[in-house]
Structures are given as C-alpha cells and as structure tokens.
Amino acid sequence: MCRHLAYLGEPVCPAEPVFTAGHSLLAQSYAPRDMRGGGTVNADGFGLGWFASDGRPVRYRRPSPLWTDESLPRLAETVRSGAFLGAVRSGTAGMPVTEAACAPFADEHWLFSHNGVVRGWPGSVAGLAEKLPVADLLRIEAPTDSALLWTLLRERLREGADPVDAVAGLVTDVERAAPGSRLNLLLVGADVLVGTAWTHALSVCAKDGGALVASEPHDAHPAWRPVPDRHLVVVRRGRPPTVEPLSADTAFSRPGSE
C-alpha cells in the first residue's frame, strides 16, 4: 500500500502535512500506521504536485525514499498553493521502481494518485485498456496499474466527463473487471478534489478555509473524519466536503449517454 494526501482550499504551504507534522507523509513513508493491504514501508518513490500561480500543475518526483531527499523539504517551504497532492509509494511486486511510476500523475489540469493494486494485472483490465486510443497506450508513463488507471481516467476527463462521475465510473468499471482490487484514488484540479475509499483507507479534515483528504491523518486535529469503505469524498472550492456511497452495481453518467 502507498500513502497519499490532497488539499483544496485557500492557499497554504504543503510543508506541514508532508514534512513537519507529527505524522506527516514523511513519517508515513517509514512508519505508516495502517498497511493492512501489505507492505511495511513506502520506500519506492515519492512525489509532490501543486497548482502554481499560472493555474498549471508543477511536480517533483523521485524513485527513492522520501527520507533520503534533501531538496524537497526546503522547496515545499517556499510553496503556497490552493491545491496540491503528495504521495509515497510502496511498489507492487513485479512493477518497476522508476520516477515515471511515482504519483502524482499529471496533465495540464489535474493531479492523480492511486493507493492500492489492480487484481489480475494486466490481463484483468486488458478489455478496458483496449478501448483507449493507441497513441495514449504508447505514451503511458510506466507499465504499472496506477499509470493505466490515470490514462483511463484522463481519457474520460478529456471527453468531458464530470470529474466525480469519471472517478466513480473508473472505480466501478475496474472493480467489475478485476474484483477485489484496492482502488483508493485521489484526483485534484484547480477547483475540485475527488477521493475514493475502496477497501481502505481515507480520512477527511475540513478546517481553515480548506479540506485535506489523506490515507492517514497527519495530526490529531478533532475535525478529522474517516471516509467509510466504498465511499467517495468530494471537495469543491468554497464548499464543505461531501461523502457519498460507491457501488460496483451503480451506473455513472458518460458523455453522450442518455
């Protein structure tokens, strides 16, 4: 299992949840509290992405343990952003440990992370992958389940799907194709954050003009609330978080659908 977090709200510095808090993402990289899905540490890479003043994402990723990096702590201290995503990776056996395999994945409008595993990879989701444009498959960042999930989600977003429907639909489609998968996703845009708890684990904390969603709370603030399993949390800028159930039997809208 990996650990990840995402924030949406008034501009803040990511250094506290990522580095300086008592149970920051840095601490979770070597001493996670909830790795029931497998693994003991998250040492196979990390990444931090944020939306800059021009409205576009910036990323810093490395394939090494977060605790070995000397540059990002100081860099994070200089950042103030209204939307960011951080992740530390525990790679699935057989998948490469490379920078391209580390979250956040990104395009001009979104940051994305996956905490979990797609069961039966890659054969189980070959049917979903074959519906993608060939050029997108040729440009996939890494031969991993997370990179494919991002490619599938990005295609839905480019087709005009609402981000909440796109994330929910991806989870339900992958669960049907690969039952028992762990599909804890985070998608962050300039004005919306979507997260899923599909097997475990996710918590949300709304405070001080924003909301943070994370695999594990980074501090003991009383506003933290667990997101129930098989539920989706949505944060829209200027609004409190909402939580709604997810079901593999639920059909979500698609562009052009009736």
N, C-alpha and C positions, 0 to 999 in steps of 0.2 A: 504494500500500500504506500501511496505517496501522501504528502500533506500539502494543502494549499489554502489560500485565503484571497479574498477580493473585497474591495471597498468601493462605495459610490456615495458621494455627498459633497459637502463643502470641502475645498482644497485643504489637505492635511499632508503631513510628512509620513511616508511609509516606514521610516526607520524604527518607530516603536514596535508595531506588530511584527516586523520582520527581524529586528535585531535586539532591541533593548528591553522589551517587556520580559517579565519573569518566565513566561512560557512562550516566547517568541517563536517564529518559524525557524530561526536558528536553533533554538533549544529542541524543537520538534525534529530537527534533522538528525540529532544524535540521541535524543531521549523522548521519543513520542510516547504518549500515554495510552493510545488506542490503536494497536496494529493487529487487531483480531483477524484481519484478512490475510496476514502473512508478512514476514519480514520483521526485522528488529530495528534497523536504522534506515535513514533516507540519504544515502551517500552516493547515488548515481547521477548527480547533477542537480542543478537548480536554475531558477530564473526569476527575474522581477521585470514586470512591464508596467508602464504607466502612460496616461494620456498627457502629452505635452501641451504647451500654450497654443500651438497651431492646430490642436484638435486631433492629432495623429498619434498613434502609439509609438513608444520607444521601448526597446527590450535590451536586457543584459542577461545572457545565458552562458553557463559553463557546464561541462560534463563532469566536474569534480565536486567533492563535498562542499557544502556552503561554508563550513567552518574553516576551510583552507583558503578562502578568497580574502585577499587583503584590500581590494579596491572597492567592492560594493558597499561595505558599511559606511564609508565616508561619502560615497556618491549618493546613497539613499538619504543621508542627512541634508543634502542640498536640494532635494526634490520636494515640491508641493504640488499635489495633483488631486483632482476631484474624482479620479477613477484609476485604480491600479489593481494588479494581480501578482501574487507571488506564489512560488511552488518549489518544493524539494522532492526529488524523485527516488523511489525505490524500484529499480527496473525489474520487469518480469523476466524470468529465466528465458534465455534464447533471444531476447531483444537487445539491440545494440546500446552501448553506453556512449552516446555522442551528443554534442551540443544540439544538433538538429532534432534529437529525440526529447529534449527538455522543454517543458512548458515555461512560459506561455507561448502557445502558437498564436500567430497574429496575421492580420491583413491591415488595410488602411483604416478599418473601422472597428475592429474587435480584438479582444484578447481572450484566449481559451485555455482551459486546463482540464485534464481528466485524471481522477484518482480512482484506480481500480484495475480491472482486467476484463477483456472480452473472451469468454469461454470458447474453446474450439478454434481459436485464431490460427491461421487466417481463413480456413475453409468455411467456417460457420457464417462469415459475413461476406463471402465472395459474391453472393447474389445482390447485396446492397452495393458493393464496390463496382460491379459491372454496369450499373446504371449511371455512373459518373462519366463525364467527358474524358476521353482517353488522355487528352493533354493534362488534365488535372491529376490523373493517376501517374503519369510520367514525371510530374513535378512534385509528387508527395515528398515531404521533408525527410521522413525516415520510415523504414519498414517496421512500424510499430502500430499497435491497436489505437493508441492515442492520436497518432498522426492521421490515421484513416478516419477516426471519429471527427477530427477537426475538418478534414477535407469534405466529408459528408455534410457536416453542419454548415460549412462555408457555402457550399453549393445551394443549400436551402435558403440561406440568407440572401445570396445573390439573386435568387429567383423571386425575392420579395416577401418571403415568409415573415410573419411576426416573430421576433426572437424568442418569445415564450413558447409559441407553438412549435418553432423549429427545434428548440431544445427538448421539449416534451415529446415531440414526434420522433426524434432521433432515439431517445431512450426506449420508447415503446417498440420501435422497429428493431433495434438491436436486441432487446430482450426476447422478442419473438424469434429472431434468427439464432440467437445464442443464449438460451435460457441459463439463468444463474450467473450472468455477468455482473460485475460490480461497476456501476455507471454513475459515479459521483462527479458531476460536471460543474464547471464554472464558466460562464460567458459574461464578459464585461464590455459594454460600449460606453460612449460618452454620456448617455442618459439612462441606461438600464443595466441591471445586473440580474442574471438568472443563475440559480444554483439548484442542483438536484441531490437528494439523499436517496441512493438506490443501493441498498444493503447497509451502508453506514459510511461515514458519519459526517454530520454537518450541524453547525450551530450558527445563530444569527444574533447580532447585537446592534440595536439602534440607539444612537446617542449623539449629542453634539452636532446635529445637522447632517448626519450621515449614517450609514449602516455598513457593518463589516460582517462578512459571511466566511466561515472558516471550518476546516476539518476539526480543529481543537481550539477552544478559546485561548487567547494569548495572555489573559489576565483574569482577575476574579471579580470583574465588574458585575453587579447584580442584574444588568439588563440582558445578559446572555441567555438565550433560549435554544434548546435543541430543536432541530428540524426533524420531525418524525420520519422513519424509514418509508420509502416510496412516496415522498412528498417533494414538492418543488417550491422554492422561495424566490420571490420576485421583488426587486427594489427598483423603483422608478424615481428619478431625481425629484426631490421635493416632497416625496410621499413616504409613509411608513412601509416597512416590508409587509408582504402578504405571503401566506403559506397555503398551498392547495394540494390535494392528493394527486398522485400519479398512478395510473393503472395500465398494465400491458394490454388490457382489453379496450382501452379508450382510443377513439379515433380523433386525431387532431387535424385542424384545417390545413390545406395546402393551397398555394396559389393556383387559381383557376378551378378549384374544387367547388362543387355545388353545396 
